[in-house]
């Protein structure tokens, strides 16, 4: 009976171990920037958001908060519309994505798909933040629904789509080939 569940338990155990290791690694990274403002990855993502907003006609600046606040504000079209904190960088979402992809490890192509997926998630996250800032400038009355529901659905929806692509076209490909 245990042999029937062995593949599922193997994938589940791999997912849990990878997720815990990646979260601990990320927390170690964040601890190095405690009370020092935004971490470098968050700042890098924020500069990209700032660039895109300026590119599409929403004059933007980043205004540093106090280092102990670990935040930077977006000053867009003459208004302070939002602030960037560590949680906005989507690394926690990327960790979840990676743990799932590597739980269904399939040779070197796992690394390629993971790298491409991380790039896609980063681009979607930058566009998500840009979209939220534009919403806050143009339609501030929708800020709560935008921040709490619409824009998180975009990043998590991207993760789900990438997972489905991984399972359908890569992870289960060998199983389908064996059954043919």
C-alpha positions as a Markdown table, in Angstrom:
| # | Residue | x | y | z |
|---|---|---|---|---|
| 1 | Unk | 0.0 | 0.0 | 0.0 |
| 2 | Unk | 2.8 | 2.4 | 0.9 |
| 3 | Unk | 4.3 | 1.9 | -2.6 |
| 4 | Unk | 1.1 | 3.4 | -4.2 |
| 5 | Unk | 1.7 | 6.7 | -2.3 |
| 6 | Unk | 5.5 | 6.7 | -2.6 |
| 7 | Unk | 5.6 | 9.0 | -5.7 |
| 8 | Unk | 3.2 | 11.5 | -4.2 |
| 9 | Unk | 5.0 | 11.5 | -0.9 |
| 10 | Unk | 8.3 | 12.0 | -2.7 |
| 11 | Unk | 7.1 | 15.0 | -4.6 |
| 12 | Unk | 5.4 | 16.5 | -1.4 |
| 13 | Unk | 8.6 | 16.0 | 0.7 |
| 14 | Unk | 10.7 | 17.5 | -2.0 |
| 15 | Unk | 8.4 | 20.5 | -2.2 |
| 16 | Unk | 8.4 | 21.0 | 1.6 |
| 17 | Unk | 12.1 | 20.7 | 1.9 |
| 18 | Unk | 12.8 | 23.1 | -1.0 |
| 19 | Unk | 10.3 | 25.6 | 0.2 |
| 20 | Unk | 11.7 | 25.7 | 3.8 |
| 21 | Unk | 15.3 | 25.9 | 2.6 |
| 22 | Unk | 14.4 | 28.8 | 0.2 |
| 23 | Unk | 12.4 | 30.7 | 2.8 |
| 24 | Unk | 15.2 | 30.3 | 5.3 |
| 25 | Unk | 17.7 | 31.5 | 2.8 |
| 26 | Unk | 15.6 | 34.5 | 1.9 |
| 27 | Unk | 15.1 | 35.4 | 5.5 |
| 28 | Unk | 18.9 | 35.2 | 6.0 |
| 29 | Unk | 19.3 | 37.6 | 3.0 |
| 30 | Unk | 16.7 | 40.0 | 4.5 |
| 31 | Unk | 18.3 | 39.9 | 8.0 |
| 32 | Unk | 21.4 | 41.4 | 6.4 |
| 33 | Unk | 19.5 | 44.5 | 5.5 |
| 34 | Unk | 17.5 | 45.0 | 8.7 |
| 35 | Unk | 16.9 | 48.7 | 9.5 |
| 36 | Unk | 18.9 | 49.7 | 6.4 |
| 37 | Unk | 16.1 | 50.6 | 4.0 |
| 38 | Unk | 14.9 | 48.4 | 1.2 |
| 39 | Unk | 17.0 | 45.4 | 0.3 |
| 40 | Unk | 18.9 | 45.5 | -3.0 |
| 41 | Unk | 16.4 | 43.3 | -4.9 |
| 42 | Unk | 13.4 | 45.4 | -3.9 |
| 43 | Unk | 15.3 | 48.6 | -4.8 |
| 44 | Unk | 16.2 | 47.1 | -8.2 |
| 45 | Unk | 12.6 | 46.2 | -8.9 |
| 46 | Unk | 11.4 | 49.6 | -7.8 |
| 47 | Unk | 13.9 | 51.4 | -10.2 |
| 48 | Unk | 12.4 | 49.3 | -13.0 |
| 49 | Unk | 8.9 | 50.3 | -12.0 |
| 50 | Unk | 10.0 | 53.9 | -11.9 |
| 51 | Unk | 11.5 | 53.6 | -15.4 |
| 52 | Unk | 8.4 | 52.0 | -16.9 |
| 53 | Unk | 6.1 | 54.6 | -15.3 |
| 54 | Unk | 8.2 | 57.4 | -16.7 |
| 55 | Unk | 8.2 | 55.7 | -20.1 |
| 56 | Unk | 4.4 | 55.5 | -20.3 |
| 57 | Unk | 3.9 | 59.1 | -19.3 |
| 58 | Unk | 3.5 | 58.9 | -15.5 |
| 59 | Unk | 6.4 | 61.1 | -14.2 |
| 60 | Unk | 7.8 | 59.2 | -11.2 |
| 61 | Unk | 10.4 | 59.5 | -8.6 |
| 62 | Unk | 11.4 | 57.3 | -5.7 |
| 63 | Unk | 11.5 | 59.0 | -2.3 |
| 64 | Unk | 13.5 | 57.1 | 0.3 |
| 65 | Unk | 11.8 | 56.7 | 3.7 |
| 66 | Unk | 13.7 | 56.4 | 7.0 |
| 67 | Unk | 16.1 | 53.3 | 6.8 |
| 68 | Unk | 14.4 | 51.7 | 9.8 |
| 69 | Unk | 11.1 | 51.9 | 8.0 |
| 70 | Unk | 12.5 | 49.7 | 5.2 |
| 71 | Unk | 10.3 | 51.5 | 2.6 |
| 72 | Unk | 10.5 | 53.8 | -0.4 |
| 73 | Unk | 7.6 | 55.9 | -1.7 |
| 74 | Unk | 6.5 | 56.3 | -5.3 |
| 75 | Unk | 5.9 | 59.9 | -6.1 |
| 76 | Unk | 3.8 | 59.7 | -9.4 |
| 77 | Unk | 2.3 | 62.5 | -11.3 |
| 78 | Unk | 2.8 | 64.9 | -8.4 |
| 79 | Unk | 1.3 | 62.6 | -5.7 |
| 80 | Unk | 2.6 | 60.1 | -3.2 |
| 81 | Unk | 0.6 | 57.1 | -4.4 |
| 82 | Unk | 2.2 | 54.1 | -2.9 |
| 83 | Unk | 5.2 | 52.7 | -1.1 |
| 84 | Unk | 7.5 | 49.8 | -1.9 |
| 85 | Unk | 8.2 | 47.4 | 0.9 |
| 86 | Unk | 10.0 | 44.1 | 0.8 |
| 87 | Unk | 6.8 | 42.1 | 0.2 |
| 88 | Unk | 6.3 | 43.9 | -3.1 |
| 89 | Unk | 9.3 | 42.3 | -4.8 |
| 90 | Unk | 7.5 | 39.0 | -5.3 |
| 91 | Unk | 10.3 | 36.9 | -4.0 |
| 92 | Unk | 8.0 | 34.9 | -1.7 |
| 93 | Unk | 5.9 | 34.1 | -4.8 |
| 94 | Unk | 9.0 | 33.1 | -6.7 |
| 95 | Unk | 10.1 | 30.8 | -3.9 |
| 96 | Unk | 6.7 | 29.1 | -4.0 |
| 97 | Unk | 7.0 | 28.8 | -7.8 |
| 98 | Unk | 10.6 | 27.3 | -7.6 |
| 99 | Unk | 9.6 | 24.8 | -4.9 |
| 100 | Unk | 6.8 | 23.5 | -7.0 |
| 101 | Unk | 8.8 | 23.3 | -10.2 |
| 102 | Unk | 11.7 | 21.5 | -8.5 |
| 103 | Unk | 9.4 | 19.2 | -6.7 |
| 104 | Unk | 8.7 | 17.8 | -10.2 |
| 105 | Unk | 12.3 | 17.8 | -11.2 |
| 106 | Unk | 12.9 | 16.7 | -14.8 |
| 107 | Unk | 16.6 | 17.0 | -15.6 |
| 108 | Unk | 18.3 | 20.2 | -16.9 |
| 109 | Unk | 15.1 | 21.5 | -18.4 |
| 110 | Unk | 13.9 | 22.1 | -14.9 |
| 111 | Unk | 16.6 | 24.8 | -14.4 |
| 112 | Unk | 15.8 | 26.3 | -17.8 |
| 113 | Unk | 12.1 | 26.5 | -17.1 |
| 114 | Unk | 12.7 | 27.8 | -13.6 |
| 115 | Unk | 15.0 | 30.6 | -15.0 |
| 116 | Unk | 12.5 | 31.6 | -17.7 |
| 117 | Unk | 9.7 | 31.4 | -15.1 |
| 118 | Unk | 11.5 | 33.7 | -12.7 |
| 119 | Unk | 12.1 | 36.3 | -15.5 |
| 120 | Unk | 8.4 | 36.1 | -16.4 |
| 121 | Unk | 7.3 | 36.5 | -12.8 |
| 122 | Unk | 9.6 | 39.5 | -12.3 |
| 123 | Unk | 8.3 | 41.2 | -15.4 |
| 124 | Unk | 4.7 | 40.5 | -14.4 |
| 125 | Unk | 5.5 | 41.9 | -10.9 |
| 126 | Unk | 7.0 | 45.1 | -12.3 |
| 127 | Unk | 4.0 | 45.5 | -14.6 |
| 128 | Unk | 1.7 | 44.7 | -11.6 |
| 129 | Unk | 3.2 | 47.5 | -9.5 |
| 130 | Unk | 3.1 | 49.9 | -12.4 |
| 131 | Unk | -0.6 | 49.0 | -13.0 |
| 132 | Unk | -1.4 | 49.6 | -9.3 |
| 133 | Unk | 0.3 | 53.0 | -9.3 |
| 134 | Unk | -1.5 | 54.1 | -12.4 |
| 135 | Unk | -4.8 | 52.9 | -10.8 |
| 136 | Unk | -3.9 | 54.9 | -7.7 |
| 137 | Unk | -3.3 | 58.0 | -9.7 |
| 138 | Unk | -6.3 | 57.7 | -12.1 |
| 139 | Unk | -8.9 | 56.0 | -9.9 |
| 140 | Unk | -7.9 | 56.1 | -6.2 |
| 141 | Unk | -11.4 | 55.1 | -5.2 |
| 142 | Unk | -10.5 | 51.5 | -6.4 |
| 143 | Unk | -7.2 | 51.3 | -4.4 |
| 144 | Unk | -8.4 | 48.7 | -1.9 |
| 145 | Unk | -9.9 | 46.3 | -4.5 |
| 146 | Unk | -6.8 | 46.9 | -6.8 |
| 147 | Unk | -4.2 | 46.3 | -4.1 |
| 148 | Unk | -6.0 | 43.5 | -2.2 |
| 149 | Unk | -7.6 | 41.5 | -5.0 |
| 150 | Unk | -6.9 | 42.5 | -8.6 |
| 151 | Unk | -3.2 | 42.9 | -8.6 |
| 152 | Unk | -2.4 | 39.9 | -6.3 |
| 153 | Unk | -4.6 | 37.8 | -8.7 |
| 154 | Unk | -2.3 | 38.9 | -11.6 |
| 155 | Unk | 0.9 | 37.6 | -9.9 |
| 156 | Unk | -0.6 | 34.5 | -8.4 |
| 157 | Unk | -2.5 | 33.8 | -11.7 |
| 158 | Unk | 0.9 | 34.0 | -13.5 |
| 159 | Unk | 2.3 | 31.4 | -11.1 |
| 160 | Unk | -0.6 | 29.1 | -11.7 |
| 161 | Unk | -0.3 | 29.4 | -15.5 |
| 162 | Unk | 3.4 | 28.7 | -15.3 |
| 163 | Unk | 2.7 | 25.6 | -13.1 |
| 164 | Unk | 0.1 | 24.3 | -15.5 |
| 165 | Unk | 2.5 | 24.7 | -18.4 |
| 166 | Unk | 5.3 | 22.9 | -16.4 |
| 167 | Unk | 3.0 | 20.0 | -15.5 |
| 168 | Unk | 1.3 | 19.7 | -18.9 |
| 169 | Unk | 4.3 | 20.1 | -21.2 |
| 170 | Unk | 7.3 | 19.1 | -19.2 |
| 171 | Unk | 6.8 | 17.2 | -15.9 |
| 172 | Unk | 4.1 | 14.8 | -17.2 |
| 173 | Unk | 5.6 | 14.5 | -20.7 |
| 174 | Unk | 7.7 | 11.5 | -19.8 |
| 175 | Unk | 4.6 | 9.8 | -18.2 |
| 176 | Unk | 2.6 | 10.4 | -21.3 |
| 177 | Unk | 5.4 | 9.1 | -23.5 |
| 178 | Unk | 5.7 | 5.9 | -21.4 |
| 179 | Unk | 1.9 | 5.3 | -21.6 |
| 180 | Unk | 1.9 | 5.7 | -25.4 |
